[in-house]
């Protein structure tokens, strides 16, 4: 199994959730079963990229995809069905531009995605 951390924003997550798929995992960071340190590094790299997507204040979002090894490399060029999404990491509240990049993100189960994307309108 390969875990891929895909940077996003709440708006992107809402679009992907409505479409039932991610356009690809090309911008994601793969972390094979190498341990927690590798996974954390991939998560935080994706969170940094999410910050760049925000271009200012907002909430970082990282979508976690669990892909069987035999198809993981194909996900860079193909759509990723939502059934492969294992979880979402996101800031619990909007962050100001320039906030500490090392702050941890909250963990959200896939069934919490609708509630998470609804928070962008509050």
Backbone atoms as SQL, in Angstrom:
CREATE TABLE atoms (id INTEGER PRIMARY KEY, chain TEXT, resi INTEGER, resn TEXT, atom TEXT, x REAL, y REAL, z REAL);
INSERT INTO atoms VALUES
  (1, 'A', 1, 'UNK', 'N', 0.845, -1.173, 0.000),
  (2, 'A', 1, 'UNK', 'CA', 0.000, 0.000, 0.000),
  (3, 'A', 1, 'UNK', 'C', 0.890, 1.236, 0.000),
  (4, 'A', 2, 'UNK', 'N', 0.529, 2.192, -0.805),
  (5, 'A', 2, 'UNK', 'CA', 1.229, 3.474, -0.845),
  (6, 'A', 2, 'UNK', 'C', 0.278, 4.563, -0.378),
  (7, 'A', 3, 'UNK', 'N', 0.742, 5.353, 0.545),
  (8, 'A', 3, 'UNK', 'CA', -0.055, 6.478, 1.037),
  (9, 'A', 3, 'UNK', 'C', 0.447, 7.729, 0.330),
  (10, 'A', 4, 'UNK', 'N', -0.485, 8.492, -0.243),
  (11, 'A', 4, 'UNK', 'CA', -0.141, 9.704, -0.981),
  (12, 'A', 4, 'UNK', 'C', -0.833, 10.883, -0.318),
  (13, 'A', 5, 'UNK', 'N', -0.057, 11.917, -0.029),
  (14, 'A', 5, 'UNK', 'CA', -0.559, 13.122, 0.624),
  (15, 'A', 5, 'UNK', 'C', -0.694, 14.212, -0.430),
  (16, 'A', 6, 'UNK', 'N', -1.938, 14.617, -0.706),
  (17, 'A', 6, 'UNK', 'CA', -2.227, 15.555, -1.788),
  (18, 'A', 6, 'UNK', 'C', -2.611, 16.914, -1.198),
  (19, 'A', 7, 'UNK', 'N', -1.858, 17.982, -1.512),
  (20, 'A', 7, 'UNK', 'CA', -2.200, 19.310, -1.005),
  (21, 'A', 7, 'UNK', 'C', -3.482, 19.821, -1.635),
  (22, 'A', 8, 'UNK', 'N', -4.256, 20.565, -0.839),
  (23, 'A', 8, 'UNK', 'CA', -5.533, 21.102, -1.320),
  (24, 'A', 8, 'UNK', 'C', -5.905, 22.326, -0.499),
  (25, 'A', 9, 'UNK', 'N', -7.075, 22.839, -0.795),
  (26, 'A', 9, 'UNK', 'CA', -7.724, 23.894, -0.015),
  (27, 'A', 9, 'UNK', 'C', -9.139, 23.407, 0.258),
  (28, 'A', 10, 'UNK', 'N', -9.856, 24.107, 1.107),
  (29, 'A', 10, 'UNK', 'CA', -11.251, 23.705, 1.336),
  (30, 'A', 10, 'UNK', 'C', -12.069, 23.803, 0.045),
  (31, 'A', 11, 'UNK', 'N', -11.794, 24.824, -0.774),
  (32, 'A', 11, 'UNK', 'CA', -12.524, 24.951, -2.040),
  (33, 'A', 11, 'UNK', 'C', -12.227, 23.780, -2.971),
  (34, 'A', 12, 'UNK', 'N', -10.959, 23.401, -3.084),
  (35, 'A', 12, 'UNK', 'CA', -10.610, 22.244, -3.913),
  (36, 'A', 12, 'UNK', 'C', -11.250, 20.975, -3.371),
  (37, 'A', 13, 'UNK', 'N', -11.191, 20.787, -2.054),
  (38, 'A', 13, 'UNK', 'CA', -11.792, 19.604, -1.448),
  (39, 'A', 13, 'UNK', 'C', -13.283, 19.547, -1.753),
  (40, 'A', 14, 'UNK', 'N', -13.954, 20.692, -1.673),
  (41, 'A', 14, 'UNK', 'CA', -15.389, 20.739, -1.982),
  (42, 'A', 14, 'UNK', 'C', -15.647, 20.347, -3.436),
  (43, 'A', 15, 'UNK', 'N', -14.828, 20.864, -4.343),
  (44, 'A', 15, 'UNK', 'CA', -14.978, 20.513, -5.759),
  (45, 'A', 15, 'UNK', 'C', -14.749, 19.027, -5.986),
  (46, 'A', 16, 'UNK', 'N', -13.696, 18.492, -5.392),
  (47, 'A', 16, 'UNK', 'CA', -13.374, 17.077, -5.576),
  (48, 'A', 16, 'UNK', 'C', -14.447, 16.196, -4.968),
  (49, 'A', 17, 'UNK', 'N', -14.951, 16.582, -3.803),
  (50, 'A', 17, 'UNK', 'CA', -15.995, 15.795, -3.155),
  (51, 'A', 17, 'UNK', 'C', -17.256, 15.781, -4.020),
  (52, 'A', 18, 'UNK', 'N', -17.630, 16.926, -4.569),
  (53, 'A', 18, 'UNK', 'CA', -18.810, 17.014, -5.436),
  (54, 'A', 18, 'UNK', 'C', -18.626, 16.169, -6.698),
  (55, 'A', 19, 'UNK', 'N', -17.409, 16.123, -7.222),
  (56, 'A', 19, 'UNK', 'CA', -17.129, 15.351, -8.438),
  (57, 'A', 19, 'UNK', 'C', -16.971, 13.858, -8.146),
  (58, 'A', 20, 'UNK', 'N', -16.708, 13.526, -6.895),
  (59, 'A', 20, 'UNK', 'CA', -16.506, 12.122, -6.534),
  (60, 'A', 20, 'UNK', 'C', -15.118, 11.610, -6.851),
  (61, 'A', 21, 'UNK', 'N', -14.201, 12.529, -7.143),
  (62, 'A', 21, 'UNK', 'CA', -12.846, 12.119, -7.493),
  (63, 'A', 21, 'UNK', 'C', -11.883, 13.291, -7.412),
  (64, 'A', 22, 'UNK', 'N', -10.620, 12.960, -7.249),
  (65, 'A', 22, 'UNK', 'CA', -9.545, 13.936, -7.373),
  (66, 'A', 22, 'UNK', 'C', -9.046, 13.855, -8.804),
  (67, 'A', 23, 'UNK', 'N', -8.651, 14.973, -9.405),
  (68, 'A', 23, 'UNK', 'CA', -8.206, 14.916, -10.801),
  (69, 'A', 23, 'UNK', 'C', -6.969, 14.040, -10.989),
  (70, 'A', 24, 'UNK', 'N', -6.083, 13.997, -10.010),
  (71, 'A', 24, 'UNK', 'CA', -4.914, 13.119, -10.017),
  (72, 'A', 24, 'UNK', 'C', -4.214, 13.295, -8.677),
  (73, 'A', 25, 'UNK', 'N', -3.154, 12.525, -8.501),
  (74, 'A', 25, 'UNK', 'CA', -2.338, 12.679, -7.301),
  (75, 'A', 25, 'UNK', 'C', -0.948, 13.161, -7.683),
  (76, 'A', 26, 'UNK', 'N', -0.849, 13.809, -8.841),
  (77, 'A', 26, 'UNK', 'CA', 0.448, 14.240, -9.369),
  (78, 'A', 26, 'UNK', 'C', 1.176, 15.194, -8.432),
  (79, 'A', 27, 'UNK', 'N', 0.451, 16.024, -7.707),
  (80, 'A', 27, 'UNK', 'CA', 1.080, 16.982, -6.812),
  (81, 'A', 27, 'UNK', 'C', 1.288, 16.429, -5.409),
  (82, 'A', 28, 'UNK', 'N', 0.976, 15.136, -5.231),
  (83, 'A', 28, 'UNK', 'CA', 1.075, 14.538, -3.914),
  (84, 'A', 28, 'UNK', 'C', 2.459, 14.020, -3.580),
  (85, 'A', 29, 'UNK', 'N', 2.620, 13.675, -2.319),
  (86, 'A', 29, 'UNK', 'CA', 3.866, 13.127, -1.801),
  (87, 'A', 29, 'UNK', 'C', 3.603, 11.700, -1.361),
  (88, 'A', 30, 'UNK', 'N', 4.276, 10.750, -2.003),
  (89, 'A', 30, 'UNK', 'CA', 4.088, 9.341, -1.685),
  (90, 'A', 30, 'UNK', 'C', 4.932, 8.955, -0.486),
  (91, 'A', 31, 'UNK', 'N', 4.349, 8.129, 0.368),
  (92, 'A', 31, 'UNK', 'CA', 5.066, 7.588, 1.517),
  (93, 'A', 31, 'UNK', 'C', 4.720, 6.105, 1.594),
  (94, 'A', 32, 'UNK', 'N', 5.612, 5.282, 1.086),
  (95, 'A', 32, 'UNK', 'CA', 5.410, 3.838, 1.179),
  (96, 'A', 32, 'UNK', 'C', 5.494, 3.455, 2.656),
  (97, 'A', 33, 'UNK', 'N', 5.383, 2.215, 2.936),
  (98, 'A', 33, 'UNK', 'CA', 5.390, 1.748, 4.324),
  (99, 'A', 33, 'UNK', 'C', 6.778, 1.883, 4.947),
  (100, 'A', 34, 'UNK', 'N', 7.245, 3.125, 5.062),
  (101, 'A', 34, 'UNK', 'CA', 8.578, 3.383, 5.595),
  (102, 'A', 34, 'UNK', 'C', 8.556, 3.888, 7.033),
  (103, 'A', 35, 'UNK', 'N', 7.388, 3.988, 7.608),
  (104, 'A', 35, 'UNK', 'CA', 7.321, 4.417, 8.992),
  (105, 'A', 35, 'UNK', 'C', 6.714, 5.796, 9.172),
  (106, 'A', 36, 'UNK', 'N', 6.477, 6.121, 10.424),
  (107, 'A', 36, 'UNK', 'CA', 5.789, 7.363, 10.770),
  (108, 'A', 36, 'UNK', 'C', 6.567, 8.615, 10.385),
  (109, 'A', 37, 'UNK', 'N', 7.883, 8.577, 10.479),
  (110, 'A', 37, 'UNK', 'CA', 8.676, 9.765, 10.157),
  (111, 'A', 37, 'UNK', 'C', 8.533, 10.134, 8.684),
  (112, 'A', 38, 'UNK', 'N', 8.538, 9.142, 7.814),
  (113, 'A', 38, 'UNK', 'CA', 8.384, 9.383, 6.384),
  (114, 'A', 38, 'UNK', 'C', 6.989, 9.920, 6.091),
  (115, 'A', 39, 'UNK', 'N', 5.984, 9.338, 6.728),
  (116, 'A', 39, 'UNK', 'CA', 4.609, 9.802, 6.529),
  (117, 'A', 39, 'UNK', 'C', 4.449, 11.237, 7.020),
  (118, 'A', 40, 'UNK', 'N', 5.019, 11.551, 8.173),
  (119, 'A', 40, 'UNK', 'CA', 4.902, 12.905, 8.703),
  (120, 'A', 40, 'UNK', 'C', 5.595, 13.911, 7.793),
  (121, 'A', 41, 'UNK', 'N', 6.754, 13.540, 7.270),
  (122, 'A', 41, 'UNK', 'CA', 7.471, 14.437, 6.353),
  (123, 'A', 41, 'UNK', 'C', 6.649, 14.678, 5.089),
  (124, 'A', 42, 'UNK', 'N', 6.015, 13.631, 4.562),
  (125, 'A', 42, 'UNK', 'CA', 5.171, 13.779, 3.371),
  (126, 'A', 42, 'UNK', 'C', 3.962, 14.660, 3.681),
  (127, 'A', 43, 'UNK', 'N', 3.353, 14.462, 4.845),
  (128, 'A', 43, 'UNK', 'CA', 2.201, 15.267, 5.260),
  (129, 'A', 43, 'UNK', 'C', 2.576, 16.738, 5.356),
  (130, 'A', 44, 'UNK', 'N', 3.688, 17.024, 5.993),
  (131, 'A', 44, 'UNK', 'CA', 4.076, 18.418, 6.187),
  (132, 'A', 44, 'UNK', 'C', 4.531, 19.065, 4.873),
  (133, 'A', 45, 'UNK', 'N', 5.118, 18.299, 3.964),
  (134, 'A', 45, 'UNK', 'CA', 5.459, 18.836, 2.639),
  (135, 'A', 45, 'UNK', 'C', 4.189, 19.200, 1.886),
  (136, 'A', 46, 'UNK', 'N', 3.185, 18.338, 1.966),
  (137, 'A', 46, 'UNK', 'CA', 1.900, 18.632, 1.317),
  (138, 'A', 46, 'UNK', 'C', 1.234, 19.840, 1.984),
  (139, 'A', 47, 'UNK', 'N', 1.368, 19.958, 3.299),
  (140, 'A', 47, 'UNK', 'CA', 0.797, 21.112, 4.001),
  (141, 'A', 47, 'UNK', 'C', 1.476, 22.407, 3.546),
  (142, 'A', 48, 'UNK', 'N', 2.790, 22.356, 3.326),
  (143, 'A', 48, 'UNK', 'CA', 3.495, 23.532, 2.812),
  (144, 'A', 48, 'UNK', 'C', 2.966, 23.916, 1.430),
  (145, 'A', 49, 'UNK', 'N', 2.744, 22.928, 0.581),
  (146, 'A', 49, 'UNK', 'CA', 2.192, 23.197, -0.751),
  (147, 'A', 49, 'UNK', 'C', 0.771, 23.737, -0.658),
  (148, 'A', 50, 'UNK', 'N', 0.019, 23.265, 0.322),
  (149, 'A', 50, 'UNK', 'CA', -1.330, 23.780, 0.532),
  (150, 'A', 50, 'UNK', 'C', -1.286, 25.256, 0.901),
  (151, 'A', 51, 'UNK', 'N', -0.309, 25.639, 1.701),
  (152, 'A', 51, 'UNK', 'CA', -0.135, 27.043, 2.062),
  (153, 'A', 51, 'UNK', 'C', 0.071, 27.884, 0.811),
  (154, 'A', 52, 'UNK', 'N', 0.865, 27.372, -0.110),
  (155, 'A', 52, 'UNK', 'CA', 1.112, 28.091, -1.368),
  (156, 'A', 52, 'UNK', 'C', -0.165, 28.209, -2.198),
  (157, 'A', 53, 'UNK', 'N', -1.011, 27.182, -2.154),
  (158, 'A', 53, 'UNK', 'CA', -2.281, 27.235, -2.886),
  (159, 'A', 53, 'UNK', 'C', -3.205, 28.320, -2.319),
  (160, 'A', 54, 'UNK', 'N', -3.094, 28.571, -1.013),
  (161, 'A', 54, 'UNK', 'CA', -3.943, 29.568, -0.368),
  (162, 'A', 54, 'UNK', 'C', -3.568, 30.984, -0.776),
  (163, 'A', 55, 'UNK', 'N', -2.300, 31.232, -0.956),
  (164, 'A', 55, 'UNK', 'CA', -1.810, 32.576, -1.294),
  (165, 'A', 55, 'UNK', 'C', -2.344, 33.620, -0.319),
  (166, 'A', 56, 'UNK', 'N', -2.313, 33.283, 0.950),
  (167, 'A', 56, 'UNK', 'CA', -2.766, 34.203, 1.986),
  (168, 'A', 56, 'UNK', 'C', -3.339, 33.441, 3.161),
  (169, 'A', 57, 'UNK', 'N', -4.270, 34.057, 3.866),
  (170, 'A', 57, 'UNK', 'CA', -4.896, 33.418, 5.020),
  (171, 'A', 57, 'UNK', 'C', -5.814, 32.296, 4.571),
  (172, 'A', 58, 'UNK', 'N', -6.075, 31.347, 5.469),
  (173, 'A', 58, 'UNK', 'CA', -6.991, 30.249, 5.166),
  (174, 'A', 58, 'UNK', 'C', -6.599, 28.993, 5.915),
  (175, 'A', 59, 'UNK', 'N', -7.158, 27.879, 5.471),
  (176, 'A', 59, 'UNK', 'CA', -6.906, 26.597, 6.123),
  (177, 'A', 59, 'UNK', 'C', -6.165, 25.667, 5.173),
  (178, 'A', 60, 'UNK', 'N', -5.056, 25.134, 5.639),
  (179, 'A', 60, 'UNK', 'CA', -4.349, 24.125, 4.860),
  (180, 'A', 60, 'UNK', 'C', -5.160, 22.837, 4.879),
  (181, 'A', 61, 'UNK', 'N', -5.170, 22.136, 3.767),
  (182, 'A', 61, 'UNK', 'CA', -5.869, 20.864, 3.648),
  (183, 'A', 61, 'UNK', 'C', -4.944, 19.887, 2.942),
  (184, 'A', 62, 'UNK', 'N', -4.889, 18.662, 3.454),
  (185, 'A', 62, 'UNK', 'CA', -4.131, 17.589, 2.815),
  (186, 'A', 62, 'UNK', 'C', -5.042, 16.369, 2.743),
  (187, 'A', 63, 'UNK', 'N', -5.249, 15.873, 1.531),
  (188, 'A', 63, 'UNK', 'CA', -6.076, 14.688, 1.306),
  (189, 'A', 63, 'UNK', 'C', -5.152, 13.474, 1.289),
  (190, 'A', 64, 'UNK', 'N', -5.494, 12.464, 2.085),
  (191, 'A', 64, 'UNK', 'CA', -4.674, 11.263, 2.200),
  (192, 'A', 64, 'UNK', 'C', -5.311, 10.150, 1.369),
  (193, 'A', 65, 'UNK', 'N', -4.545, 9.674, 0.388),
  (194, 'A', 65, 'UNK', 'CA', -5.008, 8.606, -0.504),
  (195, 'A', 65, 'UNK', 'C', -4.227, 7.343, -0.173),
  (196, 'A', 66, 'UNK', 'N', -4.938, 6.245, 0.037),
  (197, 'A', 66, 'UNK', 'CA', -4.303, 4.938, 0.202),
  (198, 'A', 66, 'UNK', 'C', -4.518, 4.154, -1.078),
  (199, 'A', 67, 'UNK', 'N', -3.430, 3.904, -1.787),
  (200, 'A', 67, 'UNK', 'CA', -3.517, 3.234, -3.080),
  (201, 'A', 67, 'UNK', 'C', -2.745, 1.923, -3.052),
  (202, 'A', 68, 'UNK', 'N', -3.335, 0.875, -3.606),
  (203, 'A', 68, 'UNK', 'CA', -2.563, -0.365, -3.747),
  (204, 'A', 68, 'UNK', 'C', -1.304, -0.077, -4.568),
  (205, 'A', 69, 'UNK', 'N', -0.205, -0.686, -4.191),
  (206, 'A', 69, 'UNK', 'CA', 1.070, -0.421, -4.860),
  (207, 'A', 69, 'UNK', 'C', 0.984, -0.586, -6.378),
  (208, 'A', 70, 'UNK', 'N', 0.212, -1.564, -6.830),
  (209, 'A', 70, 'UNK', 'CA', 0.167, -1.839, -8.275),
  (210, 'A', 70, 'UNK', 'C', -0.477, -0.716, -9.089),
  (211, 'A', 71, 'UNK', 'N', -1.252, 0.174, -8.446),
  (212, 'A', 71, 'UNK', 'CA', -1.862, 1.284, -9.197),
  (213, 'A', 71, 'UNK', 'C', -1.367, 2.656, -8.755),
  (214, 'A', 72, 'UNK', 'N', -0.589, 2.718, -7.695),
  (215, 'A', 72, 'UNK', 'CA', -0.171, 4.017, -7.135),
  (216, 'A', 72, 'UNK', 'C', 0.518, 4.891, -8.166),
  (217, 'A', 73, 'UNK', 'N', 1.394, 4.322, -8.978),
  (218, 'A', 73, 'UNK', 'CA', 2.117, 5.146, -9.955),
  (219, 'A', 73, 'UNK', 'C', 1.210, 5.653, -11.069),
  (220, 'A', 74, 'UNK', 'N', 0.078, 4.998, -11.302),
  (221, 'A', 74, 'UNK', 'CA', -0.875, 5.454, -12.328),
  (222, 'A', 74, 'UNK', 'C', -1.671, 6.677, -11.868),
  (223, 'A', 75, 'UNK', 'N', -1.737, 6.897, -10.564),
  (224, 'A', 75, 'UNK', 'CA', -2.567, 7.974, -10.028),
  (225, 'A', 75, 'UNK', 'C', -1.996, 9.357, -10.300),
  (226, 'A', 76, 'UNK', 'N', -0.770, 9.414, -10.793),
  (227, 'A', 76, 'UNK', 'CA', -0.194, 10.711, -11.159),
  (228, 'A', 76, 'UNK', 'C', -0.827, 11.262, -12.433),
  (229, 'A', 77, 'UNK', 'N', -1.396, 10.378, -13.243),
  (230, 'A', 77, 'UNK', 'CA', -1.973, 10.815, -14.517),
  (231, 'A', 77, 'UNK', 'C', -3.448, 10.476, -14.652),
  (232, 'A', 78, 'UNK', 'N', -4.017, 9.796, -13.692),
  (233, 'A', 78, 'UNK', 'CA', -5.416, 9.391, -13.765),
  (234, 'A', 78, 'UNK', 'C', -6.196, 9.950, -12.585),
  (235, 'A', 79, 'UNK', 'N', -7.505, 10.000, -12.745),
  (236, 'A', 79, 'UNK', 'CA', -8.340, 10.460, -11.636),
  (237, 'A', 79, 'UNK', 'C', -8.246, 9.470, -10.483),
  (238, 'A', 80, 'UNK', 'N', -8.466, 9.991, -9.291),
  (239, 'A', 80, 'UNK', 'CA', -8.406, 9.187, -8.077),
  (240, 'A', 80, 'UNK', 'C', -9.817, 9.120, -7.503),
  (241, 'A', 81, 'UNK', 'N', -10.450, 7.959, -7.507),
  (242, 'A', 81, 'UNK', 'CA', -11.799, 7.872, -6.940),
  (243, 'A', 81, 'UNK', 'C', -11.781, 8.149, -5.437),
  (244, 'A', 82, 'UNK', 'N', -12.837, 8.778, -4.956),
  (245, 'A', 82, 'UNK', 'CA', -12.906, 9.118, -3.527),
  (246, 'A', 82, 'UNK', 'C', -12.821, 7.896, -2.633),
  (247, 'A', 83, 'UNK', 'N', -13.166, 6.721, -3.154),
  (248, 'A', 83, 'UNK', 'CA', -13.099, 5.519, -2.312),
  (249, 'A', 83, 'UNK', 'C', -11.662, 5.217, -1.881),
  (250, 'A', 84, 'UNK', 'N', -10.668, 5.805, -2.558),
  (251, 'A', 84, 'UNK', 'CA', -9.274, 5.616, -2.155),
  (252, 'A', 84, 'UNK', 'C', -8.821, 6.634, -1.117),
  (253, 'A', 85, 'UNK', 'N', -9.652, 7.619, -0.822),
  (254, 'A', 85, 'UNK', 'CA', -9.301, 8.612, 0.196),
  (255, 'A', 85, 'UNK', 'C', -9.477, 7.974, 1.568),
  (256, 'A', 86, 'UNK', 'N', -8.412, 8.013, 2.355),
  (257, 'A', 86, 'UNK', 'CA', -8.424, 7.404, 3.682),
  (258, 'A', 86, 'UNK', 'C', -8.797, 8.401, 4.769),
  (259, 'A', 87, 'UNK', 'N', -8.414, 9.663, 4.573),
  (260, 'A', 87, 'UNK', 'CA', -8.658, 10.693, 5.581),
  (261, 'A', 87, 'UNK', 'C', -8.286, 12.047, 4.991),
  (262, 'A', 88, 'UNK', 'N', -8.574, 13.079, 5.762),
  (263, 'A', 88, 'UNK', 'CA', -8.188, 14.437, 5.393),
  (264, 'A', 88, 'UNK', 'C', -7.552, 15.076, 6.624),
  (265, 'A', 89, 'UNK', 'N', -6.465, 15.766, 6.412),
  (266, 'A', 89, 'UNK', 'CA', -5.853, 16.577, 7.468),
  (267, 'A', 89, 'UNK', 'C', -6.118, 18.033, 7.109),
  (268, 'A', 90, 'UNK', 'N', -6.484, 18.835, 8.095),
  (269, 'A', 90, 'UNK', 'CA', -6.767, 20.245, 7.839),
  (270, 'A', 90, 'UNK', 'C', -6.563, 21.047, 9.118),
  (271, 'A', 91, 'UNK', 'N', -6.284, 22.322, 8.913),
  (272, 'A', 91, 'UNK', 'CA', -6.248, 23.220, 10.060),
  (273, 'A', 91, 'UNK', 'C', -7.641, 23.294, 10.657),
  (274, 'A', 92, 'UNK', 'N', -7.722, 23.474, 11.960),
  (275, 'A', 92, 'UNK', 'CA', -9.013, 23.537, 12.638),
  (276, 'A', 92, 'UNK', 'C', -9.692, 24.883, 12.460),
  (277, 'A', 93, 'UNK', 'N', -8.917, 25.892, 12.085),
  (278, 'A', 93, 'UNK', 'CA', -9.462, 27.233, 11.857),
  (279, 'A', 93, 'UNK', 'C', -8.578, 27.940, 10.841),
  (280, 'A', 94, 'UNK', 'N', -9.072, 29.041, 10.304),
  (281, 'A', 94, 'UNK', 'CA', -8.275, 29.831, 9.371),
  (282, 'A', 94, 'UNK', 'C', -6.992, 30.291, 10.058),
  (283, 'A', 95, 'UNK', 'N', -5.924, 30.298, 9.290),
  (284, 'A', 95, 'UNK', 'CA', -4.622, 30.747, 9.772),
  (285, 'A', 95, 'UNK', 'C', -4.261, 32.027, 9.046),
  (286, 'A', 96, 'UNK', 'N', -3.631, 32.936, 9.726),
  (287, 'A', 96, 'UNK', 'CA', -3.170, 34.145, 9.024),
  (288, 'A', 96, 'UNK', 'C', -2.023, 33.810, 8.085),
  (289, 'A', 97, 'UNK', 'N', -1.850, 34.624, 7.076),
  (290, 'A', 97, 'UNK', 'CA', -0.694, 34.460, 6.196),
  (291, 'A', 97, 'UNK', 'C', 0.564, 34.570, 7.053),
  (292, 'A', 98, 'UNK', 'N', 1.543, 33.733, 6.789),
  (293, 'A', 98, 'UNK', 'CA', 2.783, 33.763, 7.539),
  (294, 'A', 98, 'UNK', 'C', 2.742, 33.023, 8.860),
  (295, 'A', 99, 'UNK', 'N', 1.690, 32.251, 9.119),
  (296, 'A', 99, 'UNK', 'CA', 1.600, 31.492, 10.369),
  (297, 'A', 99, 'UNK', 'C', 2.678, 30.412, 10.410),
  (298, 'A', 100, 'UNK', 'N', 2.952, 29.906, 11.592),
  (299, 'A', 100, 'UNK', 'CA', 3.961, 28.872, 11.794),
  (300, 'A', 100, 'UNK', 'C', 3.681, 27.678, 10.877),
  (301, 'A', 101, 'UNK', 'N', 4.599, 27.366, 9.969),
  (302, 'A', 101, 'UNK', 'CA', 4.363, 26.277, 9.026),
  (303, 'A', 101, 'UNK', 'C', 4.427, 24.896, 9.668),
  (304, 'A', 102, 'UNK', 'N', 4.908, 24.809, 10.905),
  (305, 'A', 102, 'UNK', 'CA', 5.053, 23.506, 11.548),
  (306, 'A', 102, 'UNK', 'C', 3.883, 23.132, 12.452),
  (307, 'A', 103, 'UNK', 'N', 2.852, 23.958, 12.493),
  (308, 'A', 103, 'UNK', 'CA', 1.684, 23.610, 13.307),
  (309, 'A', 103, 'UNK', 'C', 1.046, 22.339, 12.764),
  (310, 'A', 104, 'UNK', 'N', 0.631, 21.468, 13.677),
  (311, 'A', 104, 'UNK', 'CA', -0.016, 20.227, 13.264),
  (312, 'A', 104, 'UNK', 'C', -1.409, 20.502, 12.729),
  (313, 'A', 105, 'UNK', 'N', -1.863, 19.598, 11.895),
  (314, 'A', 105, 'UNK', 'CA', -3.201, 19.694, 11.320),
  (315, 'A', 105, 'UNK', 'C', -4.117, 18.703, 12.038),
  (316, 'A', 106, 'UNK', 'N', -5.409, 18.987, 12.019),
  (317, 'A', 106, 'UNK', 'CA', -6.380, 18.061, 12.578),
  (318, 'A', 106, 'UNK', 'C', -6.636, 16.912, 11.610),
  (319, 'A', 107, 'UNK', 'N', -7.129, 15.796, 12.128),
  (320, 'A', 107, 'UNK', 'CA', -7.430, 14.617, 11.319),
  (321, 'A', 107, 'UNK', 'C', -8.940, 14.505, 11.194),
  (322, 'A', 108, 'UNK', 'N', -9.415, 14.258, 9.975),
  (323, 'A', 108, 'UNK', 'CA', -10.840, 14.107, 9.720),
  (324, 'A', 108, 'UNK', 'C', -11.088, 12.808, 8.962),
  (325, 'A', 109, 'UNK', 'N', -12.048, 12.035, 9.414),
  (326, 'A', 109, 'UNK', 'CA', -12.449, 10.816, 8.712),
  (327, 'A', 109, 'UNK', 'C', -13.179, 11.193, 7.428),
  (328, 'A', 110, 'UNK', 'N', -13.247, 10.282, 6.495),
  (329, 'A', 110, 'UNK', 'CA', -13.875, 10.579, 5.208),
  (330, 'A', 110, 'UNK', 'C', -15.337, 10.978, 5.362),
  (331, 'A', 111, 'UNK', 'N', -16.022, 10.405, 6.337),
  (332, 'A', 111, 'UNK', 'CA', -17.431, 10.759, 6.526),
  (333, 'A', 111, 'UNK', 'C', -17.608, 12.177, 7.084),
  (334, 'A', 112, 'UNK', 'N', -16.509, 12.806, 7.505),
  (335, 'A', 112, 'UNK', 'CA', -16.556, 14.179, 7.999),
  (336, 'A', 112, 'UNK', 'C', -16.292, 15.211, 6.899),
  (337, 'A', 113, 'UNK', 'N', -15.993, 14.761, 5.688),
  (338, 'A', 113, 'UNK', 'CA', -15.690, 15.696, 4.602),
  (339, 'A', 113, 'UNK', 'C', -16.844, 16.669, 4.344),
  (340, 'A', 114, 'UNK', 'N', -18.111, 16.226, 4.274),
  (341, 'A', 114, 'UNK', 'CA', -19.181, 17.203, 4.030),
  (342, 'A', 114, 'UNK', 'C', -19.227, 18.312, 5.087),
  (343, 'A', 115, 'UNK', 'N', -19.043, 17.951, 6.337),
  (344, 'A', 115, 'UNK', 'CA', -19.047, 18.959, 7.412),
  (345, 'A', 115, 'UNK', 'C', -17.829, 19.883, 7.290),
  (346, 'A', 116, 'UNK', 'N', -16.706, 19.315, 6.917),
  (347, 'A', 116, 'UNK', 'CA', -15.474, 20.110, 6.768),
  (348, 'A', 116, 'UNK', 'C', -15.629, 21.130, 5.645),
  (349, 'A', 117, 'UNK', 'N', -16.135, 20.718, 4.487),
  (350, 'A', 117, 'UNK', 'CA', -16.272, 21.671, 3.372),
  (351, 'A', 117, 'UNK', 'C', -17.374, 22.685, 3.645),
  (352, 'A', 118, 'UNK', 'N', -18.357, 22.326, 4.450),
  (353, 'A', 118, 'UNK', 'CA', -19.409, 23.284, 4.806),
  (354, 'A', 118, 'UNK', 'C', -18.833, 24.427, 5.647),
  (355, 'A', 119, 'UNK', 'N', -17.736, 24.186, 6.346),
  (356, 'A', 119, 'UNK', 'CA', -17.139, 25.213, 7.190),
  (357, 'A', 119, 'UNK', 'C', -16.517, 26.343, 6.385),
  (358, 'A', 120, 'UNK', 'N', -16.279, 26.131, 5.110),
  (359, 'A', 120, 'UNK', 'CA', -15.690, 27.212, 4.302),
  (360, 'A', 120, 'UNK', 'C', -16.666, 28.334, 4.063),
  (361, 'A', 121, 'UNK', 'N', -17.935, 28.094, 4.301),
  (362, 'A', 121, 'UNK', 'CA', -18.962, 29.118, 4.063),
  (363, 'A', 121, 'UNK', 'C', -19.334, 29.841, 5.337),
  (364, 'A', 122, 'UNK', 'N', -18.733, 29.457, 6.458),
  (365, 'A', 122, 'UNK', 'CA', -19.073, 30.093, 7.730),
  (366, 'A', 122, 'UNK', 'C', -18.264, 31.339, 7.943);
